[in-house]
């Protein structure tokens, strides 16, 4: 009888292992199939969460018609992506290709000091001499290191070549987000049920925290950075700068990682005053200064709560997301990493609070026992 029980037990174990292996194989195969669509699905979910307040407001204005509101919001977003964003992306690709070509050929073109600088009062002659000396020395140094920069040129060309795929992913993400918006309540309920099985005590808190973090980062960081980059790119184009799109992309990156676009805007303003007449230079300066200060105005309006995610986490998200998923990872990387950071921090905070309550209860119990003994 004992042997039969052991045999049955061994057979049950084998069946369990086989079922578990088949389940693992099915999960792995499913992931392999959907892996190319993971960035699109993630970005669609982020867009749906970020646009939900606007979607709810628009649905209310349209007589409670969620499908109409979703269609209108999707068309407006597609217009922005296909119009200004496409122009910025194509201009940036052209600038990246030109720069990569110069690096690959070892003939980087630098701007010599304009003659107008020499006529500036007080500092003009000295600045002109320093500029020309730096120009000569940098050109000589770049000629020496140009052979070592050729791999960088290849990476830049590869990034530029993937931009077309990234734009297509953006378009698909916007369309998928449009389909997700009317079903937001059902999706939230499903996610709540999933979290209830994993963290039953904190499922509601974690769900609210994830939604708040996605909105804070997507609207207050990514959204503001995109608006700044688009407006800065328009200003650079009006100023007649050849690499307007590339400089706008640099502004976008600096704004996302919370450094700010002033590093790019300030040299551009200086160049404008050297190249344009006073009226045009003054108007463009006012415009670019307003663009540079835009984040100080928009972030308090768009971020419902203060962003507690460290800048280093956002920077790692930008770099890791771009390396993993291309241009679309530039945006979803910091959002996903910020959500993971906030949830982990909240989880550890809950555990510490529970541990502190247990310690306090033990101290109270010990004091009670000592009092009875006394």
RAFEN-V752303 format. One record per residue. N is the residue number from 1. SS is DSSP state (H for helix, E for strand, L for the rest). PSI is psi in whole degrees, 0 to 359 (999 if undefined). D_CENTER is the distance of its C-alpha to the mean C-alpha in Angstrom with 1 decimal. Layout:
n=N ss=SS psi=PSI d_center=D_CENTER
n=N ss=SS psi=PSI d_center=D_CENTER
//
This chain:
n=1 ss=L psi=319 d_center=64.3
n=2 ss=H psi=319 d_center=62.0
n=3 ss=H psi=319 d_center=61.4
n=4 ss=H psi=320 d_center=60.5
n=5 ss=H psi=317 d_center=58.0
n=6 ss=H psi=320 d_center=56.4
n=7 ss=H psi=315 d_center=56.3
n=8 ss=H psi=320 d_center=54.6
n=9 ss=H psi=316 d_center=52.1
n=10 ss=H psi=320 d_center=51.3
n=11 ss=H psi=320 d_center=51.0
n=12 ss=H psi=319 d_center=48.6
n=13 ss=H psi=316 d_center=46.4
n=14 ss=H psi=315 d_center=46.4
n=15 ss=H psi=320 d_center=45.5
n=16 ss=H psi=316 d_center=42.7
n=17 ss=H psi=319 d_center=41.3
n=18 ss=H psi=315 d_center=41.7
n=19 ss=H psi=317 d_center=39.9
n=20 ss=H psi=319 d_center=37.1
n=21 ss=H psi=318 d_center=36.8
n=22 ss=H psi=320 d_center=36.7
n=23 ss=H psi=316 d_center=34.0
n=24 ss=H psi=319 d_center=31.9
n=25 ss=H psi=319 d_center=32.6
n=26 ss=H psi=317 d_center=31.7
n=27 ss=H psi=316 d_center=28.3
n=28 ss=H psi=316 d_center=27.6
n=29 ss=H psi=320 d_center=28.8
n=30 ss=H psi=317 d_center=26.7
n=31 ss=H psi=320 d_center=23.5
n=32 ss=H psi=321 d_center=24.6
n=33 ss=H psi=317 d_center=25.2
n=34 ss=H psi=356 d_center=21.9
n=35 ss=H psi=318 d_center=19.7
n=36 ss=H psi=338 d_center=19.0
n=37 ss=H psi=358 d_center=17.8
n=38 ss=H psi=312 d_center=15.6
n=39 ss=H psi=320 d_center=12.3
n=40 ss=H psi=315 d_center=13.8
n=41 ss=H psi=318 d_center=15.1
n=42 ss=H psi=314 d_center=12.0
n=43 ss=H psi=325 d_center=10.1
n=44 ss=H psi=316 d_center=13.5
n=45 ss=H psi=319 d_center=13.9
n=46 ss=H psi=315 d_center=10.7
n=47 ss=H psi=320 d_center=12.0
n=48 ss=H psi=318 d_center=15.4
n=49 ss=H psi=317 d_center=14.7
n=50 ss=H psi=322 d_center=13.0
n=51 ss=H psi=355 d_center=15.8
n=52 ss=H psi=317 d_center=18.6
n=53 ss=H psi=318 d_center=20.0
n=54 ss=H psi=319 d_center=20.3
n=55 ss=H psi=316 d_center=21.7
n=56 ss=H psi=318 d_center=24.2
n=57 ss=H psi=316 d_center=25.3
n=58 ss=H psi=321 d_center=25.8
n=59 ss=H psi=322 d_center=27.7
n=60 ss=H psi=323 d_center=29.9
n=61 ss=H psi=337 d_center=30.7
n=62 ss=L psi=25 d_center=31.5
n=63 ss=L psi=30 d_center=34.1
n=64 ss=L psi=33 d_center=32.1
n=65 ss=L psi=97 d_center=31.2
n=66 ss=H psi=324 d_center=27.8
n=67 ss=H psi=319 d_center=28.0
n=68 ss=H psi=317 d_center=28.7
n=69 ss=H psi=318 d_center=25.9
n=70 ss=H psi=319 d_center=23.5
n=71 ss=H psi=316 d_center=25.0
n=72 ss=H psi=313 d_center=24.8
n=73 ss=H psi=321 d_center=21.2
n=74 ss=H psi=317 d_center=20.3
n=75 ss=H psi=320 d_center=22.5
n=76 ss=H psi=315 d_center=21.0
n=77 ss=H psi=318 d_center=17.4
n=78 ss=H psi=323 d_center=18.8
n=79 ss=H psi=321 d_center=20.6
n=80 ss=H psi=317 d_center=17.6
n=81 ss=H psi=315 d_center=15.9
n=82 ss=H psi=328 d_center=19.3
n=83 ss=H psi=264 d_center=20.3
n=84 ss=H psi=319 d_center=18.4
n=85 ss=H psi=320 d_center=15.2
n=86 ss=H psi=318 d_center=17.6
n=87 ss=H psi=315 d_center=19.6
n=88 ss=H psi=317 d_center=16.8
n=89 ss=H psi=315 d_center=15.7
n=90 ss=H psi=321 d_center=19.4
n=91 ss=H psi=321 d_center=20.3
n=92 ss=H psi=319 d_center=17.6
n=93 ss=H psi=317 d_center=19.0
n=94 ss=H psi=318 d_center=22.4
n=95 ss=H psi=320 d_center=21.7
n=96 ss=H psi=318 d_center=20.2
n=97 ss=H psi=319 d_center=23.3
n=98 ss=H psi=314 d_center=25.6
n=99 ss=H psi=319 d_center=24.3
n=100 ss=H psi=322 d_center=24.4
n=101 ss=H psi=320 d_center=27.9
n=102 ss=H psi=319 d_center=29.0
n=103 ss=H psi=317 d_center=27.8
n=104 ss=H psi=324 d_center=29.4
n=105 ss=H psi=351 d_center=32.7
n=106 ss=L psi=22 d_center=32.7
n=107 ss=L psi=68 d_center=33.3
n=108 ss=L psi=132 d_center=30.4
n=109 ss=L psi=119 d_center=31.4
n=110 ss=L psi=157 d_center=31.1
n=111 ss=L psi=120 d_center=32.2
n=112 ss=L psi=166 d_center=35.6
n=113 ss=L psi=125 d_center=36.6
n=114 ss=L psi=151 d_center=37.7
n=115 ss=H psi=333 d_center=41.3
n=116 ss=H psi=332 d_center=40.6
n=117 ss=H psi=325 d_center=39.3
n=118 ss=H psi=333 d_center=42.8
n=119 ss=H psi=359 d_center=44.3
n=120 ss=L psi=142 d_center=42.1
n=121 ss=L psi=149 d_center=44.3
n=122 ss=L psi=293 d_center=44.6
n=123 ss=L psi=357 d_center=41.6
n=124 ss=H psi=302 d_center=41.7
n=125 ss=H psi=317 d_center=43.9
n=126 ss=H psi=317 d_center=42.4
n=127 ss=H psi=321 d_center=38.8
n=128 ss=H psi=316 d_center=39.9
n=129 ss=H psi=316 d_center=41.6
n=130 ss=H psi=318 d_center=38.7
n=131 ss=H psi=312 d_center=36.2
n=132 ss=H psi=323 d_center=38.6
n=133 ss=H psi=315 d_center=39.2
n=134 ss=H psi=320 d_center=35.5
n=135 ss=H psi=315 d_center=35.1
n=136 ss=H psi=314 d_center=38.0
n=137 ss=H psi=320 d_center=37.0
n=138 ss=H psi=320 d_center=33.3
n=139 ss=H psi=317 d_center=34.5
n=140 ss=H psi=319 d_center=37.0
n=141 ss=H psi=321 d_center=34.5
n=142 ss=H psi=326 d_center=32.0
n=143 ss=H psi=325 d_center=35.0
n=144 ss=H psi=320 d_center=35.7
n=145 ss=H psi=359 d_center=32.2
n=146 ss=H psi=318 d_center=31.4
n=147 ss=H psi=330 d_center=32.7
n=148 ss=H psi=346 d_center=30.2
n=149 ss=H psi=356 d_center=27.3
n=150 ss=H psi=321 d_center=28.0
n=151 ss=H psi=325 d_center=25.8
n=152 ss=H psi=322 d_center=22.9
n=153 ss=H psi=320 d_center=24.0
n=154 ss=H psi=319 d_center=24.0
n=155 ss=H psi=320 d_center=20.4
n=156 ss=H psi=319 d_center=19.4
n=157 ss=H psi=322 d_center=21.6
n=158 ss=H psi=318 d_center=20.2
n=159 ss=H psi=318 d_center=16.6
n=160 ss=H psi=323 d_center=18.2
n=161 ss=H psi=331 d_center=20.1
n=162 ss=L psi=355 d_center=17.2
n=163 ss=H psi=324 d_center=15.7
n=164 ss=H psi=316 d_center=18.3
n=165 ss=H psi=321 d_center=17.4
n=166 ss=H psi=319 d_center=13.7
n=167 ss=H psi=321 d_center=15.1
n=168 ss=H psi=321 d_center=17.4
n=169 ss=H psi=321 d_center=14.8
n=170 ss=H psi=313 d_center=13.1
n=171 ss=H psi=315 d_center=16.6
n=172 ss=H psi=322 d_center=17.6
n=173 ss=H psi=318 d_center=14.6
n=174 ss=H psi=318 d_center=15.7
n=175 ss=H psi=315 d_center=19.3
n=176 ss=H psi=321 d_center=18.8
n=177 ss=H psi=324 d_center=17.1
n=178 ss=H psi=325 d_center=20.2
n=179 ss=H psi=331 d_center=22.4
n=180 ss=H psi=327 d_center=20.7
n=181 ss=H psi=313 d_center=21.0
n=182 ss=L psi=340 d_center=24.8
n=183 ss=L psi=25 d_center=24.9
n=184 ss=H psi=318 d_center=22.5
n=185 ss=H psi=317 d_center=25.5
n=186 ss=H psi=320 d_center=26.6
n=187 ss=H psi=321 d_center=23.3
n=188 ss=H psi=320 d_center=22.9
n=189 ss=H psi=319 d_center=26.5
n=190 ss=H psi=318 d_center=26.0
n=191 ss=H psi=323 d_center=23.1
n=192 ss=H psi=319 d_center=25.3
n=193 ss=H psi=323 d_center=28.1
n=194 ss=H psi=314 d_center=26.1
n=195 ss=H psi=329 d_center=25.0
n=196 ss=H psi=330 d_center=28.6
n=197 ss=H psi=333 d_center=29.8
n=198 ss=H psi=309 d_center=27.5
n=199 ss=L psi=79 d_center=27.5
n=200 ss=L psi=328 d_center=30.3
n=201 ss=L psi=331 d_center=30.6
n=202 ss=L psi=17 d_center=27.0
n=203 ss=H psi=315 d_center=25.6
n=204 ss=H psi=319 d_center=25.5
n=205 ss=H psi=317 d_center=24.0
n=206 ss=H psi=324 d_center=21.2
n=207 ss=H psi=315 d_center=20.5
n=208 ss=H psi=320 d_center=20.3
n=209 ss=H psi=318 d_center=18.2
n=210 ss=H psi=315 d_center=15.6
n=211 ss=H psi=318 d_center=15.7
n=212 ss=H psi=321 d_center=15.6
n=213 ss=H psi=318 d_center=12.5
n=214 ss=H psi=316 d_center=10.5
n=215 ss=H psi=319 d_center=12.0
n=216 ss=H psi=314 d_center=11.5
n=217 ss=H psi=317 d_center=7.8
n=218 ss=H psi=322 d_center=7.2
n=219 ss=H psi=310 d_center=10.2
n=220 ss=H psi=338 d_center=10.7
n=221 ss=H psi=296 d_center=7.6
n=222 ss=H psi=312 d_center=5.4
n=223 ss=H psi=313 d_center=8.9
n=224 ss=H psi=321 d_center=10.8
n=225 ss=H psi=319 d_center=9.0
n=226 ss=H psi=316 d_center=9.7
n=227 ss=H psi=314 d_center=13.2
n=228 ss=H psi=316 d_center=13.9
n=229 ss=H psi=318 d_center=13.2
n=230 ss=H psi=313 d_center=15.4
n=231 ss=H psi=321 d_center=18.1
n=232 ss=H psi=320 d_center=18.1
n=233 ss=H psi=321 d_center=18.5
n=234 ss=H psi=316 d_center=21.4
n=235 ss=H psi=318 d_center=23.0
n=236 ss=H psi=322 d_center=22.9
n=237 ss=H psi=319 d_center=24.4
n=238 ss=H psi=329 d_center=27.1
n=239 ss=L psi=352 d_center=27.9
n=240 ss=L psi=25 d_center=28.6
n=241 ss=L psi=130 d_center=26.2
n=242 ss=L psi=319 d_center=26.2
n=243 ss=L psi=46 d_center=22.7
n=244 ss=H psi=316 d_center=21.1
n=245 ss=H psi=318 d_center=18.3
n=246 ss=H psi=317 d_center=17.6
n=247 ss=H psi=324 d_center=17.7
n=248 ss=H psi=322 d_center=15.3
n=249 ss=H psi=321 d_center=12.7
n=250 ss=H psi=319 d_center=13.5
n=251 ss=H psi=319 d_center=13.2
n=252 ss=H psi=312 d_center=9.6
n=253 ss=H psi=313 d_center=8.8
n=254 ss=H psi=325 d_center=11.1
n=255 ss=H psi=322 d_center=10.0
n=256 ss=H psi=318 d_center=6.4
n=257 ss=L psi=14 d_center=8.6
n=258 ss=L psi=20 d_center=11.1
n=259 ss=L psi=322 d_center=13.8
n=260 ss=L psi=153 d_center=14.2
n=261 ss=L psi=5 d_center=15.5
n=262 ss=H psi=332 d_center=19.1
n=263 ss=H psi=328 d_center=19.5
n=264 ss=H psi=319 d_center=19.4
n=265 ss=H psi=321 d_center=21.0
n=266 ss=H psi=311 d_center=24.0
n=267 ss=H psi=326 d_center=25.3
n=268 ss=H psi=318 d_center=24.9
n=269 ss=H psi=318 d_center=26.9
n=270 ss=H psi=316 d_center=29.5
n=271 ss=H psi=321 d_center=29.8
n=272 ss=H psi=317 d_center=30.2
n=273 ss=H psi=336 d_center=33.1
n=274 ss=H psi=336 d_center=34.7
n=275 ss=H psi=333 d_center=34.5
n=276 ss=L psi=166 d_center=35.0
n=277 ss=L psi=170 d_center=37.7
n=278 ss=H psi=317 d_center=37.5
n=279 ss=H psi=311 d_center=36.9
n=280 ss=H psi=317 d_center=34.0
n=281 ss=H psi=319 d_center=32.5
n=282 ss=H psi=315 d_center=32.9
n=283 ss=H psi=314 d_center=31.2
n=284 ss=H psi=325 d_center=28.2
n=285 ss=H psi=314 d_center=27.9
n=286 ss=H psi=316 d_center=28.0
n=287 ss=H psi=312 d_center=25.3
n=288 ss=H psi=328 d_center=22.9
n=289 ss=H psi=318 d_center=23.7
n=290 ss=H psi=318 d_center=22.8
n=291 ss=H psi=318 d_center=19.4
n=292 ss=H psi=328 d_center=18.9
n=293 ss=L psi=1 d_center=19.9
n=294 ss=H psi=325 d_center=18.0
n=295 ss=H psi=330 d_center=15.4
n=296 ss=H psi=339 d_center=18.4
n=297 ss=H psi=315 d_center=19.6
n=298 ss=H psi=323 d_center=16.8
n=299 ss=H psi=314 d_center=15.0
n=300 ss=H psi=332 d_center=18.3
n=301 ss=H psi=323 d_center=18.8
n=302 ss=H psi=337 d_center=15.6
n=303 ss=L psi=109 d_center=15.0
n=304 ss=L psi=329 d_center=17.9
n=305 ss=L psi=158 d_center=17.9
n=306 ss=L psi=141 d_center=17.0
n=307 ss=L psi=115 d_center=13.9
n=308 ss=L psi=356 d_center=15.6
n=309 ss=L psi=129 d_center=12.9
n=310 ss=L psi=150 d_center=13.8
n=311 ss=H psi=326 d_center=11.9
n=312 ss=H psi=321 d_center=12.9
n=313 ss=H psi=317 d_center=11.1
n=314 ss=H psi=319 d_center=7.6
n=315 ss=H psi=315 d_center=9.0
n=316 ss=H psi=321 d_center=10.3
n=317 ss=H psi=319 d_center=7.3
n=318 ss=H psi=311 d_center=5.8
n=319 ss=H psi=310 d_center=9.5
n=320 ss=H psi=319 d_center=10.5
n=321 ss=H psi=319 d_center=8.1
n=322 ss=H psi=317 d_center=9.2
n=323 ss=H psi=326 d_center=12.7
n=324 ss=H psi=321 d_center=13.0
n=325 ss=H psi=11 d_center=11.8
n=326 ss=H psi=210 d_center=11.7
n=327 ss=H psi=328 d_center=9.7
n=328 ss=H psi=333 d_center=8.3
n=329 ss=H psi=340 d_center=7.1
n=330 ss=H psi=329 d_center=4.9
n=331 ss=H psi=318 d_center=2.7
n=332 ss=H psi=337 d_center=5.1
n=333 ss=H psi=303 d_center=5.6
n=334 ss=H psi=331 d_center=4.6
n=335 ss=H psi=311 d_center=5.9
n=336 ss=H psi=317 d_center=8.7
n=337 ss=H psi=325 d_center=9.6
n=338 ss=H psi=318 d_center=9.7
n=339 ss=H psi=315 d_center=12.0
n=340 ss=H psi=319 d_center=14.0
n=341 ss=H psi=313 d_center=14.5
n=342 ss=H psi=319 d_center=15.7
n=343 ss=H psi=318 d_center=17.9
n=344 ss=H psi=318 d_center=19.4
n=345 ss=H psi=317 d_center=20.1
n=346 ss=H psi=320 d_center=21.8
n=347 ss=H psi=313 d_center=23.7
n=348 ss=H psi=325 d_center=25.1
n=349 ss=H psi=321 d_center=25.9
n=350 ss=H psi=317 d_center=27.9
n=351 ss=H psi=320 d_center=29.7
n=352 ss=H psi=320 d_center=30.6
n=353 ss=H psi=318 d_center=31.9
n=354 ss=H psi=319 d_center=34.0
n=355 ss=H psi=321 d_center=35.3
n=356 ss=H psi=322 d_center=36.3
n=357 ss=H psi=321 d_center=38.1
n=358 ss=H psi=316 d_center=40.0
n=359 ss=H psi=318 d_center=41.1
n=360 ss=H psi=319 d_center=42.3
n=361 ss=H psi=321 d_center=44.2
n=362 ss=H psi=321 d_center=45.9
n=363 ss=H psi=317 d_center=46.9
n=364 ss=H psi=317 d_center=48.4
n=365 ss=H psi=319 d_center=50.3
n=366 ss=H psi=319 d_center=51.6
n=367 ss=H psi=324 d_center=52.8
n=368 ss=H psi=319 d_center=54.6
n=369 ss=H psi=317 d_center=56.3
n=370 ss=H psi=324 d_center=57.5
n=371 ss=H psi=320 d_center=58.8
n=372 ss=H psi=322 d_center=60.8
n=373 ss=H psi=320 d_center=62.3
n=374 ss=L psi=999 d_center=63.3
//
